[in-house]
Amino acid sequence: MAYMTLQKVSEKWRVPVREINDYRAANRIPDAIKAAAIWLIPKDAEKLLDRRRKKCGDECDKNCNM
């Protein structure tokens, strides 16, 4: 399996490195491994949804314009 560093994933997903590290710490990124002092994320990992935002059509957000 091929891996990328947190910095490369940050560029790919267009989110801060800190956010990816938080996802990793919460075990939301499967198969992340630590090699020496560097965390590695699988290349085929998909960008995670931000849990702070609701999807259109949710019961709590019927007037969403997204």
PDB file with SEQRES, HELIX, SHEET and CRYST1 records, atoms N, CA, C and O in Angstrom:
SEQRES   1 A   66  MET ALA TYR MET THR LEU GLN LYS VAL SER GLU LYS TRP          
SEQRES   2 A   66  ARG VAL PRO VAL ARG GLU ILE ASN ASP TYR ARG ALA ALA          
SEQRES   3 A   66  ASN ARG ILE PRO ASP ALA ILE LYS ALA ALA ALA ILE TRP          
SEQRES   4 A   66  LEU ILE PRO LYS ASP ALA GLU LYS LEU LEU ASP ARG ARG          
SEQRES   5 A   66  ARG LYS LYS CYS GLY ASP GLU CYS ASP LYS ASN CYS ASN          
SEQRES   6 A   66  MET                                                          
HELIX    1 AA1 LEU A    6  TRP A   13  1                                   8    
HELIX    2 AA2 VAL A   17  ALA A   25  1                                   9    
SHEET    1 AA1 3 TYR A   3  THR A   5  0                                        
SHEET    2 AA1 3 ILE A  38  PRO A  42 -1                                        
SHEET    3 AA1 3 ILE A  33  ALA A  35 -1                                        
CRYST1    1.000    1.000    1.000  90.00  90.00  90.00 P 1           1          
ATOM      1  N   MET A   1       0.852  -1.183   0.000  1.00  0.00           N  
ATOM      2  CA  MET A   1       0.000   0.000   0.000  1.00  0.00           C  
ATOM      3  C   MET A   1       0.893   1.240   0.000  1.00  0.00           C  
ATOM      4  O   MET A   1       1.895   1.285   0.714  1.00  0.00           O  
ATOM      5  N   ALA A   2       0.536   2.233  -0.791  1.00  0.00           N  
ATOM      6  CA  ALA A   2       1.301   3.475  -0.884  1.00  0.00           C  
ATOM      7  C   ALA A   2       0.776   4.480   0.143  1.00  0.00           C  
ATOM      8  O   ALA A   2      -0.422   4.530   0.426  1.00  0.00           O  
ATOM      9  N   TYR A   3       1.687   5.274   0.692  1.00  0.00           N  
ATOM     10  CA  TYR A   3       1.331   6.231   1.744  1.00  0.00           C  
ATOM     11  C   TYR A   3       1.815   7.631   1.386  1.00  0.00           C  
ATOM     12  O   TYR A   3       2.714   7.805   0.563  1.00  0.00           O  
ATOM     13  N   MET A   4       1.189   8.640   2.035  1.00  0.00           N  
ATOM     14  CA  MET A   4       1.584  10.037   1.893  1.00  0.00           C  
ATOM     15  C   MET A   4       1.759  10.632   3.285  1.00  0.00           C  
ATOM     16  O   MET A   4       1.173  10.153   4.256  1.00  0.00           O  
ATOM     17  N   THR A   5       2.568  11.675   3.369  1.00  0.00           N  
ATOM     18  CA  THR A   5       2.740  12.381   4.636  1.00  0.00           C  
ATOM     19  C   THR A   5       1.528  13.275   4.890  1.00  0.00           C  
ATOM     20  O   THR A   5       0.713  13.505   3.997  1.00  0.00           O  
ATOM     21  N   LEU A   6       1.423  13.771   6.117  1.00  0.00           N  
ATOM     22  CA  LEU A   6       0.322  14.679   6.449  1.00  0.00           C  
ATOM     23  C   LEU A   6       0.356  15.928   5.578  1.00  0.00           C  
ATOM     24  O   LEU A   6      -0.694  16.440   5.188  1.00  0.00           O  
ATOM     25  N   GLN A   7       1.552  16.423   5.269  1.00  0.00           N  
ATOM     26  CA  GLN A   7       1.681  17.626   4.437  1.00  0.00           C  
ATOM     27  C   GLN A   7       1.122  17.384   3.036  1.00  0.00           C  
ATOM     28  O   GLN A   7       0.410  18.234   2.502  1.00  0.00           O  
ATOM     29  N   LYS A   8       1.434  16.243   2.441  1.00  0.00           N  
ATOM     30  CA  LYS A   8       0.939  15.927   1.093  1.00  0.00           C  
ATOM     31  C   LYS A   8      -0.581  15.745   1.099  1.00  0.00           C  
ATOM     32  O   LYS A   8      -1.264  16.189   0.175  1.00  0.00           O  
ATOM     33  N   VAL A   9      -1.103  15.102   2.126  1.00  0.00           N  
ATOM     34  CA  VAL A   9      -2.556  14.927   2.236  1.00  0.00           C  
ATOM     35  C   VAL A   9      -3.219  16.296   2.409  1.00  0.00           C  
ATOM     36  O   VAL A   9      -4.289  16.543   1.854  1.00  0.00           O  
ATOM     37  N   SER A  10      -2.589  17.177   3.171  1.00  0.00           N  
ATOM     38  CA  SER A  10      -3.111  18.521   3.374  1.00  0.00           C  
ATOM     39  C   SER A  10      -3.240  19.265   2.043  1.00  0.00           C  
ATOM     40  O   SER A  10      -4.243  19.936   1.799  1.00  0.00           O  
ATOM     41  N   GLU A  11      -2.244  19.148   1.199  1.00  0.00           N  
ATOM     42  CA  GLU A  11      -2.287  19.794  -0.115  1.00  0.00           C  
ATOM     43  C   GLU A  11      -3.353  19.160  -1.001  1.00  0.00           C  
ATOM     44  O   GLU A  11      -4.061  19.860  -1.725  1.00  0.00           O  
ATOM     45  N   LYS A  12      -3.464  17.852  -0.943  1.00  0.00           N  
ATOM     46  CA  LYS A  12      -4.435  17.135  -1.777  1.00  0.00           C  
ATOM     47  C   LYS A  12      -5.869  17.467  -1.373  1.00  0.00           C  
ATOM     48  O   LYS A  12      -6.711  17.720  -2.234  1.00  0.00           O  
ATOM     49  N   TRP A  13      -6.153  17.468  -0.074  1.00  0.00           N  
ATOM     50  CA  TRP A  13      -7.511  17.698   0.425  1.00  0.00           C  
ATOM     51  C   TRP A  13      -7.828  19.179   0.634  1.00  0.00           C  
ATOM     52  O   TRP A  13      -8.986  19.543   0.838  1.00  0.00           O  
ATOM     53  N   ARG A  14      -6.808  20.028   0.585  1.00  0.00           N  
ATOM     54  CA  ARG A  14      -6.961  21.471   0.813  1.00  0.00           C  
ATOM     55  C   ARG A  14      -7.530  21.785   2.190  1.00  0.00           C  
ATOM     56  O   ARG A  14      -8.457  22.582   2.333  1.00  0.00           O  
ATOM     57  N   VAL A  15      -6.957  21.145   3.190  1.00  0.00           N  
ATOM     58  CA  VAL A  15      -7.302  21.410   4.587  1.00  0.00           C  
ATOM     59  C   VAL A  15      -6.001  21.537   5.378  1.00  0.00           C  
ATOM     60  O   VAL A  15      -4.970  21.026   4.941  1.00  0.00           O  
ATOM     61  N   PRO A  16      -6.025  22.211   6.534  1.00  0.00           N  
ATOM     62  CA  PRO A  16      -4.799  22.360   7.325  1.00  0.00           C  
ATOM     63  C   PRO A  16      -4.266  21.014   7.831  1.00  0.00           C  
ATOM     64  O   PRO A  16      -5.026  20.072   8.055  1.00  0.00           O  
ATOM     65  N   VAL A  17      -2.959  20.950   8.002  1.00  0.00           N  
ATOM     66  CA  VAL A  17      -2.316  19.743   8.526  1.00  0.00           C  
ATOM     67  C   VAL A  17      -2.886  19.400   9.899  1.00  0.00           C  
ATOM     68  O   VAL A  17      -3.081  18.229  10.223  1.00  0.00           O  
ATOM     69  N   ARG A  18      -3.150  20.415  10.693  1.00  0.00           N  
ATOM     70  CA  ARG A  18      -3.688  20.198  12.047  1.00  0.00           C  
ATOM     71  C   ARG A  18      -5.023  19.443  11.996  1.00  0.00           C  
ATOM     72  O   ARG A  18      -5.275  18.565  12.821  1.00  0.00           O  
ATOM     73  N   GLU A  19      -5.868  19.787  11.026  1.00  0.00           N  
ATOM     74  CA  GLU A  19      -7.164  19.117  10.897  1.00  0.00           C  
ATOM     75  C   GLU A  19      -6.984  17.637  10.557  1.00  0.00           C  
ATOM     76  O   GLU A  19      -7.686  16.783  11.099  1.00  0.00           O  
ATOM     77  N   ILE A  20      -6.053  17.336   9.669  1.00  0.00           N  
ATOM     78  CA  ILE A  20      -5.787  15.942   9.312  1.00  0.00           C  
ATOM     79  C   ILE A  20      -5.229  15.202  10.517  1.00  0.00           C  
ATOM     80  O   ILE A  20      -5.583  14.049  10.759  1.00  0.00           O  
ATOM     81  N   ASN A  21      -4.361  15.858  11.270  1.00  0.00           N  
ATOM     82  CA  ASN A  21      -3.810  15.230  12.471  1.00  0.00           C  
ATOM     83  C   ASN A  21      -4.905  14.968  13.495  1.00  0.00           C  
ATOM     84  O   ASN A  21      -4.868  13.952  14.190  1.00  0.00           O  
ATOM     85  N   ASP A  22      -5.878  15.868  13.599  1.00  0.00           N  
ATOM     86  CA  ASP A  22      -7.010  15.652  14.499  1.00  0.00           C  
ATOM     87  C   ASP A  22      -7.845  14.455  14.048  1.00  0.00           C  
ATOM     88  O   ASP A  22      -8.272  13.651  14.878  1.00  0.00           O  
ATOM     89  N   TYR A  23      -8.082  14.329  12.739  1.00  0.00           N  
ATOM     90  CA  TYR A  23      -8.799  13.170  12.207  1.00  0.00           C  
ATOM     91  C   TYR A  23      -8.062  11.883  12.550  1.00  0.00           C  
ATOM     92  O   TYR A  23      -8.670  10.894  12.957  1.00  0.00           O  
ATOM     93  N   ARG A  24      -6.747  11.911  12.381  1.00  0.00           N  
ATOM     94  CA  ARG A  24      -5.939  10.734  12.652  1.00  0.00           C  
ATOM     95  C   ARG A  24      -5.988  10.391  14.138  1.00  0.00           C  
ATOM     96  O   ARG A  24      -6.112   9.218  14.493  1.00  0.00           O  
ATOM     97  N   ALA A  25      -5.895  11.379  14.999  1.00  0.00           N  
ATOM     98  CA  ALA A  25      -5.927  11.154  16.439  1.00  0.00           C  
ATOM     99  C   ALA A  25      -7.268  10.578  16.889  1.00  0.00           C  
ATOM    100  O   ALA A  25      -7.331   9.833  17.867  1.00  0.00           O  
ATOM    101  N   ALA A  26      -8.335  10.922  16.175  1.00  0.00           N  
ATOM    102  CA  ALA A  26      -9.669  10.413  16.510  1.00  0.00           C  
ATOM    103  C   ALA A  26      -9.970   9.093  15.790  1.00  0.00           C  
ATOM    104  O   ALA A  26     -11.106   8.619  15.816  1.00  0.00           O  
ATOM    105  N   ASN A  27      -8.959   8.503  15.152  1.00  0.00           N  
ATOM    106  CA  ASN A  27      -9.097   7.228  14.426  1.00  0.00           C  
ATOM    107  C   ASN A  27     -10.136   7.290  13.313  1.00  0.00           C  
ATOM    108  O   ASN A  27     -10.818   6.301  13.042  1.00  0.00           O  
ATOM    109  N   ARG A  28     -10.261   8.458  12.662  1.00  0.00           N  
ATOM    110  CA  ARG A  28     -11.207   8.594  11.555  1.00  0.00           C  
ATOM    111  C   ARG A  28     -10.567   8.268  10.213  1.00  0.00           C  
ATOM    112  O   ARG A  28     -11.267   8.149   9.206  1.00  0.00           O  
ATOM    113  N   ILE A  29      -9.236   8.120  10.187  1.00  0.00           N  
ATOM    114  CA  ILE A  29      -8.545   7.745   8.967  1.00  0.00           C  
ATOM    115  C   ILE A  29      -8.037   6.326   9.139  1.00  0.00           C  
ATOM    116  O   ILE A  29      -7.070   6.103   9.867  1.00  0.00           O  
ATOM    117  N   PRO A  30      -8.673   5.356   8.479  1.00  0.00           N  
ATOM    118  CA  PRO A  30      -8.254   3.967   8.643  1.00  0.00           C  
ATOM    119  C   PRO A  30      -6.881   3.711   8.015  1.00  0.00           C  
ATOM    120  O   PRO A  30      -6.520   4.327   7.012  1.00  0.00           O  
ATOM    121  N   ASP A  31      -6.136   2.809   8.610  1.00  0.00           N  
ATOM    122  CA  ASP A  31      -4.829   2.358   8.120  1.00  0.00           C  
ATOM    123  C   ASP A  31      -3.738   3.411   8.175  1.00  0.00           C  
ATOM    124  O   ASP A  31      -2.718   3.249   7.506  1.00  0.00           O  
ATOM    125  N   ALA A  32      -3.904   4.492   8.947  1.00  0.00           N  
ATOM    126  CA  ALA A  32      -2.814   5.453   9.140  1.00  0.00           C  
ATOM    127  C   ALA A  32      -1.767   4.780  10.021  1.00  0.00           C  
ATOM    128  O   ALA A  32      -2.100   4.122  11.007  1.00  0.00           O  
ATOM    129  N   ILE A  33      -0.504   4.951   9.656  1.00  0.00           N  
ATOM    130  CA  ILE A  33       0.570   4.321  10.428  1.00  0.00           C  
ATOM    131  C   ILE A  33       1.615   5.360  10.800  1.00  0.00           C  
ATOM    132  O   ILE A  33       1.723   6.415  10.175  1.00  0.00           O  
ATOM    133  N   LYS A  34       2.381   5.036  11.834  1.00  0.00           N  
ATOM    134  CA  LYS A  34       3.452   5.916  12.262  1.00  0.00           C  
ATOM    135  C   LYS A  34       4.779   5.246  11.944  1.00  0.00           C  
ATOM    136  O   LYS A  34       5.045   4.131  12.394  1.00  0.00           O  
ATOM    137  N   ALA A  35       5.609   5.930  11.169  1.00  0.00           N  
ATOM    138  CA  ALA A  35       6.941   5.440  10.828  1.00  0.00           C  
ATOM    139  C   ALA A  35       7.937   6.411  11.458  1.00  0.00           C  
ATOM    140  O   ALA A  35       8.058   7.556  11.021  1.00  0.00           O  
ATOM    141  N   ALA A  36       8.642   5.954  12.475  1.00  0.00           N  
ATOM    142  CA  ALA A  36       9.530   6.814  13.266  1.00  0.00           C  
ATOM    143  C   ALA A  36       8.681   7.923  13.890  1.00  0.00           C  
ATOM    144  O   ALA A  36       7.820   7.629  14.720  1.00  0.00           O  
ATOM    145  N   ALA A  37       8.894   9.174  13.519  1.00  0.00           N  
ATOM    146  CA  ALA A  37       8.121  10.280  14.091  1.00  0.00           C  
ATOM    147  C   ALA A  37       7.137  10.865  13.089  1.00  0.00           C  
ATOM    148  O   ALA A  37       6.576  11.935  13.326  1.00  0.00           O  
ATOM    149  N   ILE A  38       6.921  10.174  11.971  1.00  0.00           N  
ATOM    150  CA  ILE A  38       6.082  10.698  10.890  1.00  0.00           C  
ATOM    151  C   ILE A  38       4.841   9.831  10.720  1.00  0.00           C  
ATOM    152  O   ILE A  38       4.932   8.606  10.635  1.00  0.00           O  
ATOM    153  N   TRP A  39       3.679  10.483  10.673  1.00  0.00           N  
ATOM    154  CA  TRP A  39       2.440   9.763  10.389  1.00  0.00           C  
ATOM    155  C   TRP A  39       2.250   9.665   8.892  1.00  0.00           C  
ATOM    156  O   TRP A  39       2.475  10.634   8.166  1.00  0.00           O  
ATOM    157  N   LEU A  40       1.837   8.499   8.427  1.00  0.00           N  
ATOM    158  CA  LEU A  40       1.607   8.254   7.010  1.00  0.00           C  
ATOM    159  C   LEU A  40       0.156   7.864   6.788  1.00  0.00           C  
ATOM    160  O   LEU A  40      -0.406   7.058   7.529  1.00  0.00           O  
ATOM    161  N   ILE A  41      -0.438   8.447   5.761  1.00  0.00           N  
ATOM    162  CA  ILE A  41      -1.842   8.231   5.417  1.00  0.00           C  
ATOM    163  C   ILE A  41      -1.886   7.491   4.076  1.00  0.00           C  
ATOM    164  O   ILE A  41      -1.146   7.852   3.160  1.00  0.00           O  
ATOM    165  N   PRO A  42      -2.735   6.463   3.937  1.00  0.00           N  
ATOM    166  CA  PRO A  42      -2.826   5.759   2.652  1.00  0.00           C  
ATOM    167  C   PRO A  42      -3.207   6.710   1.519  1.00  0.00           C  
ATOM    168  O   PRO A  42      -4.031   7.606   1.705  1.00  0.00           O  
ATOM    169  N   LYS A  43      -2.604   6.512   0.342  1.00  0.00           N  
ATOM    170  CA  LYS A  43      -2.893   7.371  -0.810  1.00  0.00           C  
ATOM    171  C   LYS A  43      -4.340   7.282  -1.248  1.00  0.00           C  
ATOM    172  O   LYS A  43      -4.880   8.246  -1.792  1.00  0.00           O  
ATOM    173  N   ASP A  44      -4.983   6.138  -1.021  1.00  0.00           N  
ATOM    174  CA  ASP A  44      -6.362   5.970  -1.469  1.00  0.00           C  
ATOM    175  C   ASP A  44      -7.388   6.417  -0.426  1.00  0.00           C  
ATOM    176  O   ASP A  44      -8.587   6.211  -0.616  1.00  0.00           O  
ATOM    177  N   ALA A  45      -6.932   7.029   0.679  1.00  0.00           N  
ATOM    178  CA  ALA A  45      -7.856   7.532   1.705  1.00  0.00           C  
ATOM    179  C   ALA A  45      -8.667   8.680   1.122  1.00  0.00           C  
ATOM    180  O   ALA A  45      -8.131   9.535   0.417  1.00  0.00           O  
ATOM    181  N   GLU A  46      -9.955   8.692   1.420  1.00  0.00           N  
ATOM    182  CA  GLU A  46     -10.835   9.740   0.903  1.00  0.00           C  
ATOM    183  C   GLU A  46     -10.966  10.875   1.912  1.00  0.00           C  
ATOM    184  O   GLU A  46     -10.876  10.667   3.122  1.00  0.00           O  
ATOM    185  N   LYS A  47     -11.176  12.064   1.394  1.00  0.00           N  
ATOM    186  CA  LYS A  47     -11.353  13.228   2.255  1.00  0.00           C  
ATOM    187  C   LYS A  47     -12.582  13.023   3.133  1.00  0.00           C  
ATOM    188  O   LYS A  47     -13.636  12.598   2.658  1.00  0.00           O  
ATOM    189  N   LEU A  48     -12.432  13.328   4.410  1.00  0.00           N  
ATOM    190  CA  LEU A  48     -13.522  13.140   5.352  1.00  0.00           C  
ATOM    191  C   LEU A  48     -14.447  14.343   5.349  1.00  0.00           C  
ATOM    192  O   LEU A  48     -14.019  15.470   5.102  1.00  0.00           O  
ATOM    193  N   LEU A  49     -15.703  14.097   5.623  1.00  0.00           N  
ATOM    194  CA  LEU A  49     -16.673  15.181   5.715  1.00  0.00           C  
ATOM    195  C   LEU A  49     -16.508  15.901   7.038  1.00  0.00           C  
ATOM    196  O   LEU A  49     -16.213  15.290   8.065  1.00  0.00           O  
ATOM    197  N   ASP A  50     -16.702  17.195   6.997  1.00  0.00           N  
ATOM    198  CA  ASP A  50     -16.643  18.005   8.195  1.00  0.00           C  
ATOM    199  C   ASP A  50     -17.939  17.783   8.961  1.00  0.00           C  
ATOM    200  O   ASP A  50     -19.015  18.089   8.448  1.00  0.00           O  
ATOM    201  N   ARG A  51     -17.858  17.267  10.156  1.00  0.00           N  
ATOM    202  CA  ARG A  51     -19.061  16.936  10.932  1.00  0.00           C  
ATOM    203  C   ARG A  51     -19.791  18.164  11.449  1.00  0.00           C  
ATOM    204  O   ARG A  51     -20.899  18.047  11.973  1.00  0.00           O  
ATOM    205  N   ARG A  52     -19.185  19.348  11.309  1.00  0.00           N  
ATOM    206  CA  ARG A  52     -19.850  20.561  11.801  1.00  0.00           C  
ATOM    207  C   ARG A  52     -20.917  21.052  10.845  1.00  0.00           C  
ATOM    208  O   ARG A  52     -21.750  21.877  11.223  1.00  0.00           O  
ATOM    209  N   ARG A  53     -20.910  20.568   9.631  1.00  0.00           N  
ATOM    210  CA  ARG A  53     -21.863  21.044   8.627  1.00  0.00           C  
ATOM    211  C   ARG A  53     -22.919  19.990   8.356  1.00  0.00           C  
ATOM    212  O   ARG A  53     -22.642  18.791   8.380  1.00  0.00           O  
ATOM    213  N   LYS A  54     -24.111  20.446   8.101  1.00  0.00           N  
ATOM    214  CA  LYS A  54     -25.209  19.532   7.803  1.00  0.00           C  
ATOM    215  C   LYS A  54     -25.340  19.359   6.298  1.00  0.00           C  
ATOM    216  O   LYS A  54     -25.006  20.261   5.528  1.00  0.00           O  
ATOM    217  N   LYS A  55     -25.816  18.221   5.895  1.00  0.00           N  
ATOM    218  CA  LYS A  55     -26.073  17.971   4.481  1.00  0.00           C  
ATOM    219  C   LYS A  55     -27.424  18.557   4.106  1.00  0.00           C  
ATOM    220  O   LYS A  55     -28.321  18.645   4.945  1.00  0.00           O  
ATOM    221  N   CYS A  56     -27.571  18.952   2.867  1.00  0.00           N  
ATOM    222  CA  CYS A  56     -28.874  19.426   2.406  1.00  0.00           C  
ATOM    223  C   CYS A  56     -29.881  18.296   2.506  1.00  0.00           C  
ATOM    224  O   CYS A  56     -29.564  17.147   2.200  1.00  0.00           O  
ATOM    225  N   GLY A  57     -31.069  18.612   2.925  1.00  0.00           N  
ATOM    226  CA  GLY A  57     -32.112  17.617   3.020  1.00  0.00           C  
ATOM    227  C   GLY A  57     -32.259  17.011   4.402  1.00  0.00           C  
ATOM    228  O   GLY A  57     -33.205  16.263   4.649  1.00  0.00           O  
ATOM    229  N   ASP A  58     -31.338  17.319   5.314  1.00  0.00           N  
ATOM    230  CA  ASP A  58     -31.481  16.832   6.675  1.00  0.00           C  
ATOM    231  C   ASP A  58     -32.721  17.456   7.303  1.00  0.00           C  
ATOM    232  O   ASP A  58     -33.134  18.553   6.927  1.00  0.00           O  
ATOM    233  N   GLU A  59     -33.296  16.764   8.239  1.00  0.00           N  
ATOM    234  CA  GLU A  59     -34.509  17.265   8.886  1.00  0.00           C  
ATOM    235  C   GLU A  59     -34.281  18.625   9.539  1.00  0.00           C  
ATOM    236  O   GLU A  59     -35.177  19.469   9.556  1.00  0.00           O  
ATOM    237  N   CYS A  60     -33.085  18.833  10.074  1.00  0.00           N  
ATOM    238  CA  CYS A  60     -32.806  20.089  10.778  1.00  0.00           C  
ATOM    239  C   CYS A  60     -32.448  21.219   9.821  1.00  0.00           C  
ATOM    240  O   CYS A  60     -32.380  22.374  10.242  1.00  0.00           O  
ATOM    241  N   ASP A  61     -32.221  20.923   8.564  1.00  0.00           N  
ATOM    242  CA  ASP A  61     -31.743  21.936   7.628  1.00  0.00           C  
ATOM    243  C   ASP A  61     -32.482  21.850   6.301  1.00  0.00           C  
ATOM    244  O   ASP A  61     -31.851  21.643   5.264  1.00  0.00           O  
ATOM    245  N   LYS A  62     -33.785  22.002   6.305  1.00  0.00           N  
ATOM    246  CA  LYS A  62     -34.585  21.830   5.090  1.00  0.00           C  
ATOM    247  C   LYS A  62     -34.453  23.015   4.142  1.00  0.00           C  
ATOM    248  O   LYS A  62     -34.759  22.868   2.958  1.00  0.00           O  
ATOM    249  N   ASN A  63     -34.019  24.169   4.599  1.00  0.00           N  
ATOM    250  CA  ASN A  63     -33.898  25.345   3.744  1.00  0.00           C  
ATOM    251  C   ASN A  63     -32.472  25.597   3.307  1.00  0.00           C  
ATOM    252  O   ASN A  63     -32.076  26.744   3.099  1.00  0.00           O  
ATOM    253  N   CYS A  64     -31.715  24.557   3.170  1.00  0.00           N  
ATOM    254  CA  CYS A  64     -30.306  24.662   2.786  1.00  0.00           C  
ATOM    255  C   CYS A  64     -30.179  25.048   1.309  1.00  0.00           C  
ATOM    256  O   CYS A  64     -30.926  24.546   0.469  1.00  0.00           O  
ATOM    257  N   ASN A  65     -29.240  25.935   0.996  1.00  0.00           N  
ATOM    258  CA  ASN A  65     -29.016  26.366  -0.375  1.00  0.00           C  
ATOM    259  C   ASN A  65     -27.693  25.845  -0.924  1.00  0.00           C  
ATOM    260  O   ASN A  65     -27.216  26.349  -1.941  1.00  0.00           O  
ATOM    261  N   MET A  66     -27.102  24.874  -0.294  1.00  0.00           N  
ATOM    262  CA  MET A  66     -25.784  24.376  -0.727  1.00  0.00           C  
ATOM    263  C   MET A  66     -25.885  23.603  -2.015  1.00  0.00           C  
ATOM    264  O   MET A  66     -24.875  23.114  -2.521  1.00  0.00           O  
TER     265      MET A  66                                                      
END                                                                             
